Amino acid sequence: MLGLEKYLPMVQDGLGKLEHCLGHIYAEMKATRETAQAQHRALAFEFGLVDVQDNPRIAPRRLTQLPVIVEETTAARKEVDVEALNQGRAVSRGFYANLGDTAFKVTLIGVGGQPSTSHTVPPATTISLTCLVSKVIVDPGPDGPAIFQVYMQ
């Protein structure tokens, strides 16, 4: 041959080192992928997954859009159409609060029209909105008018 025999052991040694390095790279990539999948599962569990299906009612929050705040006093049932107030988008984050001295009941309406169970909001209480809501219904109690605030994004 042309004297290439002396290089054959170096090539074989280099291939062994390359195989060793590729094994480490594969292990790192696998660990990174598993970590990303674990983070995906944790975030999906915490924040839920929304099947948007090109529906403008269900859109990501826009951090440049200021929140909508409704603050009212009512002695009769009040239906707050948060979706209409939020430029036609369902609310995905915010809270509602009792600013008065009397308890009142709240019912949340989801984007499909399904109502939540009515629940009592005691005075000086704030409850977070953590799901998609299209309406908030406030029913004053027998002790006086409901003074409430709805903060939504």
N, C-alpha and C positions, 0 to 999 in steps of 0.2 A: 504494500500500500504506500501511500505517500507520507508515511510517518505520523498518521493520525491516531495510531494505536496508543500513543502516550497520552492523548487527551481523553480517551474513553473512560478511564476511572474518574477523571474530574467531572465529566458530563454526568456519569451515573451518580456521583456524590451530589452534584447540583440538583439533579432530579429528585433525589431523596430529600434534600433540604426544601425544595419547592413543594413537594408533597406534604411535608411537615407544616410548612407555612400555610398552605391551603386548608389544612385541617383546622388550624387555629382561626383562620379567617371565617371558615364555615361555622365554627362554634360561636364566634362573636356575632355573626349575622343571625344565627338561630336565636341566641339569647336576646338580641335587640328586637327581633320580631316577636318573641314571646312577651317581652316587656311592653311593647306597643299594643299587643292584643290585650294584655292585662289592663293597661290604662284605658283602652277603648271600652272594655267591659265595665270598668269602674265608672267612667263618665256616662256611659249609657244607662247604668243602674241609677246614678245620681240624678241625671238630667233628663232621662228618657230619650226615646228616638221618635221623631215625627216623620210620618210618611206624607211629604208635602204634596206630591202629585200635582205640581203646577197650580196650587191653590193660593191665590193672593191673600186669603184670610189667614193663612198659616205661613208666616214669613219670619225670617230671623230678626231679632231685635236690631235696630239701627242705633248705635251709640251716639250718632250725631242728632238723633231725634230726641227732643226734650220729653220728659214724662208728662202724662196727662194727669191732672189732679182734680178730683171732684170733692168739694166740701159743702155739705148741705145739712139743713135741719128739716125734718119732716115729721108730721103728726099722722100721716097716712102712708100706706104702702108706696114705696118708691122703687121703680125699676130703672136702674142705671145701665144703659146700653153702652158698655165699655168698648165694644167693637166699633160702633159708629163713632164714638169720641176719639178712637185711636186710628183714625183714617182708614176704616174698613178692615183693620187687622185685629185678629183675636189677641187678647192680652196674654202674655206668657210669663210675666214677672211683675211683682208689685206687692201691695198689701191693702187691707182695709182696716180701719180703726174706729173705735168708739171714743169720740171726743167729749161725750156728755157724761151726765151722772146717772143715767138710766140705761138698763140693758135693752137690747133689741135683738131680733132674729135676722139672720142672713141666709139666703139661698143662692148658691152659685149655679149658673147655667153654662154648660159646656158648649163647644162649637157645634155639636150635633143636636143641641136642644135638650140634652138630658140634664135634669136638675140634680143638685146634690141634696143631701139631707139638710133641712133647716136646722140651724144651730144658733145658740144664744151667744152674743158677744157682750160680756160684762163691761162695765165702765172702765175706762183707761186700759183697754186691751187692743193690741194690734195683732192681726193674723196675716201671715204671708200668703200670697198667691204663688203657687208653684206649678200650676198646670195651665193649659189653655182655657180661657174663660171668655164668653161673649157677653154675658149679662150678670149683674149683681142685683139681687132683690133684697131690699131692706124693709122689714116689718117692725114698726115701733111697738114697744111693750105697753102694758096698761099704766105704767107709772109716769109716762110723759113722752115727749117727742124724742126721736132718734137724731142725735147729732153725730154725723159720721164723716169719714174721709176715705176716699178710694184713690190710691196712688198706683199708676199703672204704666208699664212699658211694653 
